[in-house]
Amino acid sequence: MTALAPEAAGDGAMSWCSPGDAGQHDRREMTAPERDALRELGMSLLRRHGHRDDAQLWAPVRKLVQPLDDARAALAWQPSALRQHERAATDAIGLVLARSGQLGTGYWQWTGAEWTGLIGTSSASFLRPWPSPMDSGVRPYVLALACLVGGFTALHQVGRFHRPALAWRVFGRDAVDDAVGQVSKVLASWGYHGTEAQWESAVCQLLLVNRSPFLNDLTSEFLLKVRASGLAGTRLDGTVHGIHRALAELGHVTQPPAPAFTAGPAAISDAPQAWAELVERWHDTSTLTPKVRATIRTVLAKAGRWMAAGQPGISGPADWTRQTCASWVAAVDRMNVGDYVQRTVTRAARPGSR
């Protein structure tokens, strides 16, 4: 099965259409006969809703079933596991219908909290309300249906899950990998390495919340709102600013405002001027992450103050030798810091060093 195909927008760009946005489904309030029919069908029939032997029994809830079936048909999954995925998706539809009967409202009217109540904050909390046997593998498909037909975006409230897998099911893997790849390429060129999985999760979170797999559908206003409202979740919030910068580099949005806490570090004082200037030049041009740069700058500033206070013959990188480093290490009793300073100073003193 394949994800919904993107449609051409008027300006030649691509836009994505969810089955929940298509407008062809009846979204009026549930009627009393529909509620009665759901209760009569019960869990045993709802979980096997794909095998509708009694057409008359299912007729009253056709309005509720059709959008879910359309969403299931739009999901993307690997053909090698087709039977397993179809069974899980079928059970997921059954659970959505069963909860609609319990709440007495159509799933298109559910609040974020009502969707969260069905999805749970973990596999255990998802399984707890339902009779056995229920496979925890059904939960990702309930989440996918929530995104496709329920407009669900409160992903930060349902605990930890594999966001790329959800994005692949909803949008198709090619579109998601293309978006993630563009952002990752920019971040890698800036020296962000070793956290690729977190960046991938954050990009997928943004695509899902924005309900589109295309980077050009993201806006500066949306990205700022995500951070302000916590829609990225605590674990991923810190990466959204970097993604915003990468998207600006790609030409999709404007540069984000600098975080308030990065208005500028305090000036280096009580250190030789040549040393302070070298440290600041390195800090301003390094491609390391802001947090790492700030940490190293602090260590180098301390080394400069140590030189000014107890080493009057040392004023700059040209005076920094192995003996100087050994004295520094002895003074601070931190061999690992001294070695790191030695390497950093050596690199920074090279012509054209960044």
C-alpha positions as CSV (number, residue, x, y, z in Angstrom):
1,M,0.0,0.0,0.0
2,T,1.1,3.5,-0.6
3,A,0.6,6.8,1.2
4,L,-1.6,9.5,-0.2
5,A,-0.1,11.0,-3.3
6,P,0.7,14.8,-3.1
7,E,-1.3,17.1,-5.3
8,A,0.1,20.0,-7.3
9,A,-0.6,23.4,-5.9
10,G,-1.3,26.4,-8.0
11,D,2.2,27.7,-7.9
12,G,3.8,24.5,-8.9
13,A,4.7,23.4,-5.4
14,M,3.4,20.2,-3.9
15,S,0.7,20.1,-1.2
16,W,-0.4,17.1,0.8
17,C,-4.0,16.0,1.3
18,S,-5.0,13.9,4.2
19,P,-8.1,11.6,4.0
20,G,-9.4,13.5,6.9
21,D,-9.2,16.8,5.0
22,A,-10.7,15.7,1.7
23,G,-14.2,16.9,2.6
24,Q,-16.0,13.9,1.1
25,H,-16.9,12.3,4.4
26,D,-20.0,13.0,6.5
27,R,-18.9,14.7,9.7
28,R,-22.3,15.3,11.3
29,E,-22.8,14.3,14.9
30,M,-23.5,10.7,15.6
31,T,-27.1,9.7,15.7
32,A,-28.9,7.5,18.3
33,P,-29.1,4.6,15.8
34,E,-25.4,4.8,15.1
35,R,-24.6,4.7,18.9
36,D,-27.0,1.7,19.3
37,A,-25.4,-0.1,16.4
38,L,-21.9,0.3,17.8
39,R,-22.9,-1.0,21.2
40,E,-24.7,-4.0,19.5
41,L,-21.7,-4.8,17.4
42,G,-19.5,-4.9,20.5
43,M,-15.7,-5.5,20.7
44,S,-15.7,-8.9,19.2
45,L,-17.3,-7.8,16.0
46,L,-15.5,-4.4,15.9
47,R,-12.1,-6.1,16.0
48,R,-13.1,-8.2,13.0
49,H,-14.8,-5.3,11.2
50,G,-13.1,-6.2,8.0
51,H,-15.2,-9.4,7.9
52,R,-18.7,-8.0,7.7
53,D,-20.9,-11.0,7.3
54,D,-24.0,-9.2,8.5
55,A,-24.3,-6.2,6.1
56,Q,-27.6,-5.1,7.7
57,L,-25.9,-4.8,11.1
58,W,-23.0,-2.7,9.7
59,A,-25.2,-0.5,7.5
60,P,-26.0,2.1,10.3
61,V,-22.3,2.8,11.0
62,R,-21.1,3.0,7.4
63,K,-20.5,6.8,7.9
64,L,-18.1,6.0,10.7
65,V,-16.3,3.1,9.0
66,Q,-15.6,4.6,5.6
67,P,-13.1,7.4,6.6
68,L,-11.2,4.9,8.7
69,D,-11.0,2.4,5.8
70,D,-9.8,5.2,3.5
71,A,-7.1,6.1,6.0
72,R,-6.0,2.5,6.3
73,A,-5.8,2.3,2.5
74,A,-3.5,5.4,2.5
75,L,-1.1,4.0,5.1
76,A,2.4,3.0,3.9
77,W,4.0,-0.2,5.1
78,Q,6.4,-2.8,3.9
79,P,4.8,-5.5,1.6
80,S,6.8,-8.2,3.4
81,A,4.8,-7.7,6.5
82,L,1.5,-6.9,4.8
83,R,-0.7,-9.4,6.7
84,Q,0.7,-8.4,10.1
85,H,0.1,-4.7,9.3
86,E,-3.4,-5.2,7.9
87,R,-4.4,-7.1,11.1
88,A,-3.0,-4.4,13.4
89,A,-4.7,-1.7,11.3
90,T,-8.0,-3.5,11.4
91,D,-7.8,-3.8,15.2
92,A,-6.9,-0.1,15.4
93,I,-10.0,0.8,13.5
94,G,-12.1,-1.5,15.7
95,L,-10.7,0.3,18.8
96,V,-11.5,3.7,17.4
97,L,-15.1,2.6,16.7
98,A,-15.5,1.0,20.1
99,R,-14.3,4.2,21.8
100,S,-16.7,6.2,19.7
101,G,-19.5,4.0,21.0
102,Q,-18.3,4.5,24.6
103,L,-18.0,8.3,24.2
104,G,-21.2,8.7,22.1
105,T,-19.4,11.0,19.7
106,G,-17.7,10.6,16.3
107,Y,-13.9,10.4,16.4
108,W,-13.7,13.5,14.2
109,Q,-15.1,15.5,17.2
110,W,-12.7,14.1,19.7
111,T,-10.5,16.4,21.7
112,G,-6.7,15.9,21.9
113,A,-7.3,14.6,25.4
114,E,-9.8,12.0,24.2
115,W,-7.4,10.7,21.5
116,T,-4.6,10.7,24.1
117,G,-6.8,8.6,26.4
118,L,-7.2,6.0,23.7
119,I,-3.5,6.0,22.6
120,G,-2.1,6.0,26.1
121,T,1.2,7.2,27.3
122,S,2.9,3.8,26.9
123,S,2.1,0.3,25.5
124,A,1.0,-0.8,29.0
125,S,-1.5,2.1,29.4
126,F,-2.8,1.5,25.9
127,L,-3.5,-2.2,26.5
128,R,-4.9,-1.8,30.1
129,P,-8.6,-0.9,29.2
130,W,-9.1,-3.6,26.6
131,P,-9.8,-7.3,26.9
132,S,-7.0,-9.8,26.0
133,P,-5.7,-10.7,23.6
134,M,-4.7,-7.3,22.3
135,D,-1.3,-6.7,20.6
136,S,0.7,-3.7,21.6
137,G,1.6,-3.4,17.9
138,V,-1.9,-2.0,17.3
139,R,-1.0,1.2,19.2
140,P,1.1,2.7,16.3
141,Y,-1.9,2.3,14.0
142,V,-4.3,4.0,16.4
143,L,-1.8,6.8,16.5
144,A,-1.6,6.9,12.7
145,L,-5.4,7.0,12.4
146,A,-5.5,9.8,15.0
147,C,-3.2,11.9,12.7
148,L,-5.0,11.1,9.5
149,V,-8.7,11.3,10.4
150,G,-8.6,13.0,13.8
151,G,-6.3,15.9,13.2
152,F,-4.3,14.8,16.2
153,T,-1.1,16.8,16.9
154,A,-0.5,16.4,20.6
155,L,2.3,13.9,20.0
156,H,4.2,15.2,23.0
157,Q,1.5,13.9,25.3
158,V,1.6,10.2,24.3
159,G,5.0,9.2,25.7
160,R,8.0,8.0,23.7
161,F,7.5,6.3,20.3
162,H,9.4,6.1,17.1
163,R,8.4,9.2,15.3
164,P,10.1,8.4,12.0
165,A,8.0,5.2,11.7
166,L,4.8,7.1,12.3
167,A,5.8,9.7,9.7
168,W,6.6,6.9,7.2
169,R,3.1,5.4,7.7
170,V,1.3,8.7,7.4
171,F,3.3,10.3,4.6
172,G,5.3,7.5,2.9
173,R,9.0,6.9,3.5
174,D,10.4,8.6,0.4
175,A,8.8,12.0,1.2
176,V,9.9,11.8,4.9
177,D,13.5,10.7,4.1
178,D,13.8,13.5,1.6
179,A,12.8,16.1,4.1
180,V,15.0,14.7,6.8
181,G,17.9,14.4,4.4
182,Q,17.8,18.0,3.4
183,V,17.9,19.2,7.0
184,S,20.6,16.7,8.0
185,K,22.9,17.7,5.2
186,V,22.8,21.4,6.4
187,L,23.3,20.4,10.0
188,A,26.2,18.1,9.1
189,S,27.9,20.9,7.2
190,W,27.8,22.9,10.5
191,G,29.5,20.2,12.5
192,Y,26.5,18.6,14.1
193,H,27.4,14.9,14.4
194,G,26.5,12.1,16.6
195,T,22.9,13.2,17.2
196,E,21.4,12.2,13.9
197,A,18.6,10.1,15.4
198,Q,17.4,13.0,17.6
199,W,17.4,15.4,14.6
200,E,15.4,12.9,12.6
201,S,12.9,12.5,15.3
202,A,12.5,16.3,15.7
203,V,12.0,16.8,11.9
204,C,9.4,14.1,11.8
205,Q,7.6,15.6,14.8
206,L,7.4,18.9,13.0
207,L,6.1,17.3,9.8
208,L,3.5,15.4,11.7
209,V,2.3,18.4,13.8
210,N,2.2,20.5,10.6
211,R,0.3,17.7,8.8
212,S,2.5,17.8,5.7
213,P,5.7,16.0,4.7
214,F,7.0,19.0,2.7
215,L,9.6,21.5,4.2
216,N,8.2,24.4,2.2
217,D,4.9,24.0,4.2
218,L,6.7,24.9,7.4
219,T,6.7,28.6,8.3
220,S,8.6,30.7,10.8
221,E,5.4,31.4,12.7
222,F,4.7,27.7,13.0
223,L,8.2,26.9,14.2
224,L,8.1,29.7,16.8
225,K,4.7,28.5,18.0
226,V,5.9,24.9,18.4
227,R,8.6,26.1,20.8
228,A,6.4,28.5,22.6
229,S,3.6,26.0,23.2
230,G,5.8,22.9,23.9
231,L,4.5,20.9,20.9
232,A,7.9,19.4,20.3
233,G,8.0,17.9,23.7
234,T,10.7,18.4,26.3
235,R,13.2,16.0,24.8
236,L,13.1,17.5,21.3
237,D,12.5,21.1,22.1
238,G,16.1,22.1,22.1
239,T,16.6,20.8,18.5
240,V,13.9,22.9,17.0
241,H,16.0,26.1,17.0
242,G,18.7,24.3,15.0
243,I,16.2,23.0,12.5
244,H,14.7,26.5,12.2
245,R,18.2,27.7,11.3
246,A,18.7,24.9,8.8
247,L,15.4,25.6,7.1
248,A,16.4,29.3,6.8
249,E,19.6,28.2,5.1
250,L,17.5,26.1,2.7
251,G,15.4,29.2,2.0
252,H,12.1,28.0,3.4
253,V,11.8,30.4,6.4
254,T,13.5,33.4,7.9
255,Q,16.3,33.1,10.5
256,P,14.9,32.6,14.0
257,P,15.6,35.2,16.7
258,A,18.5,34.5,18.9
259,P,17.5,32.8,22.2
260,A,17.4,35.3,25.0
261,F,20.1,33.5,26.9
262,T,22.6,33.9,24.0
263,A,22.6,37.7,24.0
264,G,26.4,37.2,24.5
265,P,28.8,35.8,27.0
266,A,30.4,38.0,29.5
267,A,33.7,39.6,28.3
268,I,36.9,37.7,29.3
269,S,38.5,39.7,32.0
270,D,41.8,39.5,34.0
271,A,43.5,37.6,31.1
272,P,46.2,38.8,28.7
273,Q,44.6,40.7,25.8
274,A,46.2,38.6,23.1
275,W,44.9,35.5,24.7
276,A,41.4,36.9,25.2
277,E,41.3,38.0,21.5
278,L,42.3,34.5,20.4
279,V,39.7,32.8,22.5
280,E,37.0,35.2,21.2
281,R,38.0,34.7,17.6
282,W,37.9,30.9,18.0
283,H,34.5,31.1,19.8
284,D,33.0,33.2,17.0
285,T,34.3,31.1,14.1
286,S,34.1,27.5,15.5
287,T,31.6,25.1,13.9
288,L,31.1,23.2,17.1
289,T,27.7,23.4,18.8
290,P,27.0,26.5,20.9
291,K,27.0,24.5,24.1
292,V,30.4,22.9,23.4
293,R,31.9,26.2,22.3
294,A,30.7,27.9,25.4
295,T,32.2,25.2,27.6
296,I,35.6,25.4,25.9
297,R,35.5,29.2,26.0
298,T,35.0,29.0,29.8
299,V,38.0,26.7,30.2
300,L,40.2,28.9,28.0
301,A,39.2,32.0,29.9
302,K,40.2,30.4,33.2
303,A,43.5,29.4,31.6
304,G,44.0,33.1,30.6
305,R,43.3,34.3,34.1
306,W,45.7,31.7,35.5
307,M,48.4,33.0,33.2
308,A,47.8,36.6,34.1
309,A,47.9,35.9,37.8
310,G,50.8,33.5,38.1
311,Q,52.7,33.4,34.8
312,P,53.7,37.0,33.9
313,G,56.0,35.8,31.1
314,I,53.1,34.1,29.3
315,S,50.7,36.3,27.3
316,G,49.6,34.4,24.3
317,P,49.5,31.1,22.3
318,A,53.1,31.5,21.2
319,D,54.2,31.2,24.8
320,W,52.1,28.1,25.5
321,T,54.3,25.1,25.7
322,R,54.2,21.6,27.1
323,Q,55.8,22.9,30.3
324,T,53.1,25.6,30.5
325,C,50.4,23.0,30.1
326,A,52.0,20.9,32.8
327,S,52.0,23.9,35.1
328,W,48.4,24.6,34.3
329,V,47.4,21.0,35.0
330,A,49.2,21.0,38.3
331,A,47.5,24.3,39.2
332,V,43.9,23.0,38.5
333,D,44.6,19.3,39.2
334,R,42.6,18.3,36.2
335,M,44.7,16.5,33.7
336,N,41.9,15.9,31.2
337,V,41.1,19.7,31.0
338,G,44.8,20.5,30.6
339,D,45.2,18.1,27.7
340,Y,42.1,19.4,26.0
341,V,43.3,23.0,26.4
342,Q,46.7,22.0,25.0
343,R,45.1,20.6,21.9
344,T,42.6,23.4,21.5
345,V,45.3,26.1,21.8
346,T,47.5,24.3,19.3
347,R,44.7,24.2,16.8
348,A,43.6,27.8,17.4
349,A,47.1,29.2,17.0
350,R,47.4,27.8,13.5
351,P,47.0,30.4,10.7
352,G,43.5,30.3,9.3
353,S,42.3,28.2,12.2
354,R,38.6,27.9,12.9
